[in-house]
Amino acid sequence: MSWNYRLIRIQTKFNGELIHSYAIHEVYYDSNLNPNAWTKDAISLEGFEDFNDAYQSFELMKKAFEKPALEIITDSNGNETLKELSVFDLTPNHKIGGST
């Protein structure tokens, strides 16, 4: 089993409206490299006792933006799975945020 940090889109209803938010989670993969588990709570840099450990974790978290985001899908039985979601255009000439 392997793991990495991934960006997960969360859908919630607020005042009857569907709201999306994104957070970085640890995602675990089965032997076929399919995501099969993830942390319930988003990852933060809080609690590191050593600057270097925090920095190394931050560098690994940045890699989450190099892969498609994931979305939690719940089936009719209440089982949750992760599905890849194309969110960002990461081609070399594309800028994220701001105007071009």
VENLIN-V599404 format. One record per helix or strand of 2 or more residues. SS is the DSSP state (~ for helix, > for strand). FROM is the first residue (numbers start at 1). TO is the last residue. If there is no record, write none. Layout:
ss->SS from->FROM to->TO
ss->SS from->FROM to->TO
//
This chain:
ss->> from->2 to->14
ss->> from->17 to->29
ss->> from->35 to->38
ss->~ from->51 to->66
ss->> from->69 to->74
ss->> from->80 to->85
//
